Amino acid sequence: MNSKLRITNYELRIGWLYPELMSTYGDYGNIIVLQRRCEWRGINVDVVHLSLSKWEKDIDLLFMGGAQDKEQEIVSEDLVQSSKLKVKSLTKMIEDGIPGLYICGAYQFLGQYYKAADETTIPGLGIFDMYTVNPGKHEKRLIGDIIVDVSNSTFSEFGYTQLVGFENHGGRTYLGKSATPFAHVVKGFGNNGEDGTEGILYKNSIGSYLHGPLLPKNPEIADWFIAKALEHKYNDEITLQALDDSWEQQAKKAVLSTYE
């Protein structure tokens, strides 16, 4: 069965992880886009804050933004050291295929560990096969516009090719042998400025350094998340109603033309 979504009684619950701590560089825009693109199609949306004081398990789509080292330490303390139940809950959601977008600090946090510039090692959740090292002030931060190619990834079947964003990170992330990159760098730095990879794709989860924020600049990826969340929840193949993305695509073309 294939459902083409227009006005429906479908609903999604978006779990926003640690919004008061992990939300730098305008990453709140990702939540806005997910919410609006659902509402424009008649899909009911409830955005739930998953934080230090509140946690829920009945979630259909996850989001976690970036943060500075200090905030990451607080989240690590809450998740890894204080609340094994939260770790098990989040791990189970990701492993069960609940879609999720994890940007910058959140992406780093789901790896094996993050070694800060002061040599402090912040343990990660170990869900993604990767680790991150911040070399400190003697190495430049990886900052600027970034263009990545996803045409040879799982997204190729949807006709996606290039995505645009903005990156600003001191950490260098290195993928393990079992890891699949989210994309490959056309212009910019990506995971580490060395191997040409950007982010990670694990089941229905994406870890990425693309701020900007990512989803307003690349609404097709927002729709991928929405469709995957609905398919997972309702056990049905989903074809979303097309929206008018002409302004977004013009903005993307403007960025791409700058670097042709």
Buried (B, 14 or more C-beta within 10 A) or exposed (E): EEBEBEEBEBBBBBBBBBBEBBBBBBBBBBBBBBBBBBEEBEBEBEBBBBBBEEBEEEBBBBBBBBBEBEBBBBBBBBBBEEBEEBBEBBBEBBEEBBBBBBBBBBBBBBBBBBBBBEEEEBBBBBBBBBBBBBEEEEEEEBEEBBBBBBEEBEBEEEEBBBBBBBBBBBBBBBBEEEBBBBBBBBBBBBBBBEBBBBBBBBBBBBBBBBBBBBBBBBBBBBBBBBBBBBBBBBEEEBEBBEBEBEEBEEBBEEBBEEEE
